[in-house]
Amino acid sequence: MFENLTSSAMPSLNALRAFEAMARTGRATLAAEELHVTHSAVSRQVKALEEALGVRLFTGPKHRLELTQAGRDLLPALTGAFDQIAQAVRHVRSGGEDLLIAVNASVSVKWLIPRLGGFTTAHPNVNLQLAELPSHATSYRGAHAVVRIVPSSRLAEAGATSLIQSHLGVVMSPGLAERFSADALKAPRLMAQTHPQGWAIWAALAGVELPPGPEQPFAHLHFALDAAIAGLGVAVMPWPLVADYVRAGRLVAPFGFRKAESAFALLAAPGVSSRALDQFRAWLIAEGAKTTPPPN
């Protein structure tokens, strides 16, 4: 009964997983992070799959690989198959009430987790698990959905639910604001490596030209945010992440906030639906609605 699944007919399952993750995330490094293997292991598996199939799946230079037609043909079927396997495993393990949500680190630490007690109290039957979503990824293997900031254009996609319109603003500690009261933009600039374009986007929205000056990089938005609270510099932040700190007086926003072409959103995995996901989506919408408008 297994004669059609011999090694000569079926490529390695690990190779198929490596290709699917790399093609879906767009980077071998992100695929390696998701699969908990090394970058070189992913590359070797993809190369082995190409040799087994006798076709090229990627083309272009290493820093800007693109899928070939064969790769584009193979990806949807593999993604659907692996998603079905993950969904079946979740159902068997938990009777259908397990809920895996992948979240960008800063959104998780500074917005979602501080509010999560309300959801677990209201829905004790849901076994909610959080996974860290890589900064550039919009999907995560086995997750029912992801929560992250996305461009507004993505909100029209199937499975996308807008939670909060994003507004960007410059924030700093009250003490630092007093030191640089003549020109807040001359204060040391803090930036997040996961959002390196943040300052340029804010400057374009505000219609200002940034003066030359050193920038101190941090790995994540929430690291840069904590540095701003500590008075180390000024940072560009989305309003939902800093609203509580501004209202509490721990941060000030000397230029107010500008509406950005992005939003906090939930992106449900294709074909995935469950009562637990519906409950979580409804709770997120309600929490988003509680966010007060930012100062102009």
C-alpha positions in Angstrom: 0.0 0.0 0.0 3.1 2.3 0.3 4.6 1.6 -3.1 3.9 5.2 -4.3 5.8 6.8 -1.4 9.2 5.4 -2.0 12.2 7.7 -1.8 12.5 7.8 -5.6 9.0 9.2 -6.0 8.7 11.5 -2.9 11.2 14.2 -2.0 12.4 14.5 1.6 9.7 15.9 3.9 12.3 18.1 5.6 13.3 19.5 2.2 9.7 20.3 1.3 9.2 22.0 4.7 12.4 24.1 4.2 11.4 25.2 0.8 7.8 26.1 1.9 9.0 28.1 4.8 11.7 29.9 2.8 9.3 30.7 -0.1 6.5 31.8 2.3 8.6 34.1 4.5 10.9 35.2 1.6 14.1 34.7 3.5 16.2 31.7 4.5 17.0 33.3 7.8 13.3 33.6 8.7 12.6 30.1 7.6 15.5 28.8 9.8 14.1 30.7 12.7 10.6 29.2 12.2 11.9 25.7 11.8 14.5 26.0 14.6 17.4 25.0 12.4 20.4 26.9 11.0 20.4 29.1 7.9 22.8 26.8 6.1 20.5 23.8 6.9 17.6 25.5 5.1 19.8 26.3 2.1 21.1 22.7 1.9 17.5 21.3 2.1 16.3 23.6 -0.7 19.2 22.7 -2.9 18.6 19.0 -2.3 14.9 19.5 -3.2 15.9 21.2 -6.5 18.2 18.3 -7.3 15.5 15.7 -6.5 13.0 17.5 -8.7 15.4 18.4 -11.4 14.2 22.1 -11.5 15.2 25.4 -10.1 12.9 26.8 -7.4 14.6 30.1 -6.8 16.4 32.5 -9.1 18.5 35.6 -8.7 21.3 36.7 -6.3 21.4 35.3 -2.8 20.4 38.6 -1.2 17.3 38.9 -3.5 16.0 35.5 -4.4 12.8 35.1 -6.3 10.6 32.1 -7.0 10.7 30.5 -10.4 7.5 29.4 -12.1 8.1 25.9 -10.7 8.5 27.4 -7.2 5.3 29.4 -7.6 3.4 26.3 -8.7 4.7 24.2 -5.8 4.2 26.7 -2.9 0.4 26.9 -2.6 -0.1 23.1 -2.5 2.6 22.7 0.2 1.4 25.6 2.3 -2.2 24.2 2.2 -1.0 20.7 3.1 1.2 21.8 6.0 -1.6 24.0 7.3 -4.0 21.1 7.3 -1.6 18.9 9.1 -1.0 21.6 11.8 -4.8 22.2 12.2 -5.4 18.4 12.6 -2.7 18.1 15.2 -4.1 21.1 17.2 -7.6 19.6 17.1 -6.5 16.2 18.3 -4.4 17.7 21.1 -7.0 20.1 22.5 -10.5 19.2 21.3 -10.6 22.2 19.1 -10.1 24.9 21.8 -6.4 25.4 21.5 -5.5 28.8 20.0 -2.0 29.6 18.7 -1.5 33.3 17.9 1.8 34.6 16.5 2.6 38.2 17.5 5.4 40.7 16.7 7.5 41.1 19.9 6.8 44.8 20.5 3.1 44.5 19.9 3.0 41.5 22.3 5.0 43.1 25.1 3.7 46.6 25.0 0.0 46.1 23.9 -1.3 42.6 23.9 0.1 40.9 27.0 -0.9 43.7 29.4 -4.5 43.3 28.3 -4.5 39.5 28.0 -5.9 38.8 31.5 -9.3 40.1 30.4 -9.5 37.5 27.6 -8.4 34.6 29.7 -10.9 35.5 32.4 -13.7 35.8 29.9 -12.8 32.6 28.0 -11.2 30.1 30.4 -12.0 27.3 28.0 -9.5 28.6 25.4 -6.0 27.4 25.7 -4.2 30.5 24.3 -0.6 30.2 23.3 1.6 33.0 21.9 4.5 32.7 19.6 6.9 35.4 18.5 6.3 36.4 14.9 9.5 37.4 13.0 9.6 41.1 12.2 8.9 40.8 8.5 6.7 37.7 8.5 2.9 37.8 8.0 2.3 34.1 8.6 3.6 31.5 11.1 3.5 27.8 10.7 0.7 26.2 12.7 -0.8 29.5 14.0 -4.5 30.2 13.7 -3.7 33.9 13.1 -1.0 36.6 13.5 -1.3 40.0 15.1 1.0 42.7 13.8 1.1 46.2 12.2 0.4 45.9 8.5 0.1 48.4 5.6 -3.5 49.6 5.1 -3.6 48.0 1.7 -3.6 44.6 3.3 -6.8 45.2 5.3 -8.8 44.3 2.2 -7.4 40.8 2.1 -9.5 37.8 3.2 -9.0 37.0 6.8 -7.7 40.5 7.7 -9.4 42.3 10.6 -8.4 45.9 11.4 -8.0 46.6 15.1 -6.6 50.1 15.5 -5.6 52.7 13.0 -1.9 53.5 13.4 -0.7 57.0 14.2 3.0 57.8 14.5 4.6 60.4 16.8 7.9 61.4 18.3 8.1 60.6 22.1 10.6 61.5 24.8 10.8 61.7 28.5 9.7 64.9 30.2 13.2 65.5 31.5 14.7 65.2 28.0 12.0 67.4 26.5 13.0 70.1 29.0 16.7 69.8 28.0 15.8 70.1 24.3 12.9 72.5 24.6 14.3 74.7 21.8 14.3 71.8 19.3 13.3 68.3 20.3 14.7 66.9 17.0 18.2 67.7 18.1 18.0 65.2 20.9 19.6 61.8 20.3 17.5 59.6 18.0 16.6 56.1 18.9 15.6 53.6 16.2 14.4 50.0 16.0 16.1 47.7 13.6 12.8 46.0 13.1 11.3 49.3 11.9 14.3 51.2 10.4 12.1 53.4 8.2 10.2 54.7 11.1 11.9 58.1 11.3 11.7 58.7 7.5 8.0 57.8 7.5 7.2 60.2 10.4 9.3 63.0 8.8 7.3 62.6 5.5 4.0 62.6 7.4 5.0 65.7 9.5 6.5 67.5 6.5 9.8 68.2 8.3 13.4 67.7 7.4 15.4 65.8 10.0 18.6 67.5 11.1 21.8 65.4 10.8 22.6 63.5 14.0 23.6 60.2 15.4 21.1 57.4 15.7 21.3 54.7 18.3 19.9 51.3 17.1 17.9 48.9 19.2 16.7 45.4 18.2 13.0 46.0 18.7 10.5 48.8 19.0 9.9 48.0 22.7 13.6 48.3 23.4 13.7 51.7 21.8 10.6 52.6 23.7 12.1 51.7 27.1 15.2 53.7 26.2 13.0 56.7 25.5 11.2 56.3 28.8 14.7 56.2 30.5 15.6 59.5 28.8 18.2 58.2 26.4 16.7 59.9 23.4 13.7 60.5 21.2 11.9 57.7 19.3 9.2 57.4 16.7 6.4 55.1 18.0 2.9 54.1 17.0 0.3 55.6 19.3 -1.2 52.3 20.7 2.2 51.2 22.1 2.8 54.5 24.0 -0.8 55.7 24.8 -0.6 54.5 28.4 2.8 56.1 29.0 1.8 59.5 27.5 -1.4 59.6 29.6 0.6 58.7 32.7 3.1 61.5 32.0 6.1 59.2 31.6 6.4 60.3 27.9 5.6 63.5 26.1 4.9 63.9 22.3 6.1 67.4 21.3 4.7 67.1 17.8 1.6 65.1 18.4 0.8 62.1 16.2 0.1 61.8 12.5 -2.1 59.2 10.8 -0.1 56.5 9.0 -1.0 54.2 6.2 -0.9 51.2 8.5 -3.0 49.5 11.2 -2.8 47.0 14.0 -4.5 44.0 12.6 -5.3 40.3 13.0 -4.5 38.1 9.9 -6.2 34.7 10.1 -4.5 31.8 8.4 -6.2 30.8 5.1 -8.9 28.3 5.7 -8.6 28.3 9.5 -11.7 28.9 11.6 -12.7 28.0 15.1 -14.9 29.2 17.9 -11.8 30.1 19.9 -10.4 32.3 17.0 -13.8 34.0 16.7 -13.8 34.8 20.4 -10.3 36.1 20.3 -11.0 38.3 17.2 -14.1 39.8 18.9 -12.1 40.5 22.0 -9.3 42.2 20.0 -11.8 44.4 18.2 -13.4 45.5 21.6 -9.9 46.2 23.0 -9.0 48.2 19.9 -12.1 50.3 20.3 -11.0 51.3 23.8 -7.9 53.0 22.5 -8.3 56.8 22.9 -7.5 59.1 20.0 -3.9 60.4 20.0 -3.1 64.0 20.6 -2.7 66.1 17.4 
